[in-house]
């Protein structure tokens, strides 16, 4: 799978309360949740983010609450993938389970211009390419077990497969 | 890789995945003994579960549903989410569904009801599910889809975590509690200091720490990024379990030659009560550094500090005094039993006489749900677990975290103080 999109950058330790505040958790509709994506730390963000965009995070992206509404809100906004230096563990498994593509990349991406720079992400190879400069960043590939979940469209597909078997 | 002994968590994971030994980093499928959801996370899990097209759940006795976050229902949308959970519980005849009036904040409720014992694997669609490590279990927070899968097949996938050992020596000073130990620890290692790791709490200070204090510590392991936090079973554990847990269980212990990725040693003898300044649980300083910070609201409660010992500690500071006129003090016993016990002991009377508001059990303000939302610019001091931007209300409000004694003393003083200063 390859995808392209322009980037939006966030810092270290972006918590799930920042991604989607608890006051919006009385729905789990991804599109409704997306209307408030990152609202408390960046009020104009829901109006800026467009289908296909890529979110860039620092260390420990998605820490805090286990709310699956956080990756759902990101998905609902049409974000194509999240690249971070590291992910908090519950966010990491939630993203895989619901089929939101994520990648861990230890290269420094903080210089990328939000809303301008465009990246191409090659998931099989774990290669991220800056579409203008041609710079290449390496991401960690998924272990085969997780790749299987991703290939089956998330955990629901994986479990359905198990039940059938 | 490691060919030596195993930690408690490695042994529990191995035993439940049909392996003789597991190693950090290994991906496994394990049986779960209990799967937990609440009124925010279970509705999403229920929708996913229905996609499997199954007629029944994997085991109706091993699923726990607790409507505690936006309950008693705060608005129509929340009422409908709570109704979906109730309907699911009825349809599948779920044994452990706790209705309003019988419920409590989930992580205080499950141990109290005797649902947790050493050696178990518990997953919950709530990040503070890590609490049960205090009873020698492996428990961790997951998302709603994980919960749906566990409800369907009774299994979950795990990456075996490496373990970090935290040794606490010395005698815990007055007014210092499990909350101060864990805040101090998070302050030392940071919010990702134990990311993906198991946190083993040990040492003479832990040996003497009460079960309520241990539950508080394990509860906040996730605030350091931890997958779980645990204390190995001892007399304190067995005393707590005695009379609560009906089934037989086997306690599991770390081997002498178990592999620890890191070992931290903290002497707590001269530890001051701790405060986490906004907007992060690792922004921790001794209470003296926060002295004089004026506050608008104080919250005593939550899965972190809403247990009877917490309420007693706060009441003993506040008894015979009045809450400062500029402060709203909210006290939320975490379960109905704790509420009842606090009532019988005169603890609630001490709060009410001090002009505090005492609420029925709910997570409520901890996550900015209801029952005490902050306006723009307001500051709260809370015994809860997170102080992220907007956590308790307006994005421009602020939350400071502390233990129960500091919370009560500061409610009286109108500003953050050491409990010794309120006489």
HADDOCK unambig.tbl for C-alpha pairs under 7 A between the chains (distance, minus, plus):
assign (segid A and resid 17 and name CA) (segid B and resid 391 and name CA) 6.62 0.50 0.50
assign (segid A and resid 18 and name CA) (segid B and resid 389 and name CA) 6.91 0.50 0.50
assign (segid A and resid 22 and name CA) (segid B and resid 367 and name CA) 6.26 0.50 0.50
assign (segid A and resid 22 and name CA) (segid B and resid 368 and name CA) 6.30 0.50 0.50
assign (segid A and resid 22 and name CA) (segid B and resid 369 and name CA) 6.32 0.50 0.50
assign (segid A and resid 23 and name CA) (segid B and resid 368 and name CA) 6.62 0.50 0.50
assign (segid A and resid 23 and name CA) (segid B and resid 369 and name CA) 5.86 0.50 0.50
assign (segid A and resid 25 and name CA) (segid B and resid 40 and name CA) 6.71 0.50 0.50
assign (segid A and resid 26 and name CA) (segid B and resid 77 and name CA) 5.52 0.50 0.50
assign (segid A and resid 26 and name CA) (segid B and resid 78 and name CA) 5.37 0.50 0.50
assign (segid A and resid 28 and name CA) (segid B and resid 44 and name CA) 6.67 0.50 0.50
assign (segid A and resid 40 and name CA) (segid B and resid 390 and name CA) 6.60 0.50 0.50
assign (segid A and resid 40 and name CA) (segid B and resid 395 and name CA) 5.54 0.50 0.50
assign (segid A and resid 60 and name CA) (segid B and resid 192 and name CA) 6.38 0.50 0.50
assign (segid A and resid 64 and name CA) (segid B and resid 223 and name CA) 6.62 0.50 0.50
assign (segid A and resid 65 and name CA) (segid B and resid 126 and name CA) 6.83 0.50 0.50
assign (segid A and resid 65 and name CA) (segid B and resid 127 and name CA) 5.28 0.50 0.50
assign (segid A and resid 66 and name CA) (segid B and resid 125 and name CA) 6.43 0.50 0.50
assign (segid A and resid 66 and name CA) (segid B and resid 126 and name CA) 5.25 0.50 0.50
assign (segid A and resid 66 and name CA) (segid B and resid 127 and name CA) 4.76 0.50 0.50
assign (segid A and resid 66 and name CA) (segid B and resid 141 and name CA) 6.56 0.50 0.50
assign (segid A and resid 66 and name CA) (segid B and resid 142 and name CA) 6.10 0.50 0.50
assign (segid A and resid 66 and name CA) (segid B and resid 143 and name CA) 5.54 0.50 0.50
assign (segid A and resid 67 and name CA) (segid B and resid 41 and name CA) 6.71 0.50 0.50
assign (segid A and resid 67 and name CA) (segid B and resid 143 and name CA) 6.33 0.50 0.50
assign (segid A and resid 68 and name CA) (segid B and resid 143 and name CA) 5.46 0.50 0.50
assign (segid A and resid 68 and name CA) (segid B and resid 144 and name CA) 6.13 0.50 0.50
assign (segid A and resid 88 and name CA) (segid B and resid 195 and name CA) 6.68 0.50 0.50
assign (segid A and resid 88 and name CA) (segid B and resid 225 and name CA) 6.56 0.50 0.50
assign (segid A and resid 89 and name CA) (segid B and resid 196 and name CA) 5.96 0.50 0.50
assign (segid A and resid 90 and name CA) (segid B and resid 141 and name CA) 6.84 0.50 0.50
assign (segid A and resid 90 and name CA) (segid B and resid 142 and name CA) 5.52 0.50 0.50
assign (segid A and resid 90 and name CA) (segid B and resid 143 and name CA) 6.59 0.50 0.50
assign (segid A and resid 94 and name CA) (segid B and resid 143 and name CA) 5.60 0.50 0.50
assign (segid A and resid 97 and name CA) (segid B and resid 145 and name CA) 6.44 0.50 0.50
assign (segid A and resid 155 and name CA) (segid B and resid 145 and name CA) 6.95 0.50 0.50
assign (segid A and resid 159 and name CA) (segid B and resid 149 and name CA) 6.54 0.50 0.50
assign (segid A and resid 160 and name CA) (segid B and resid 52 and name CA) 6.04 0.50 0.50
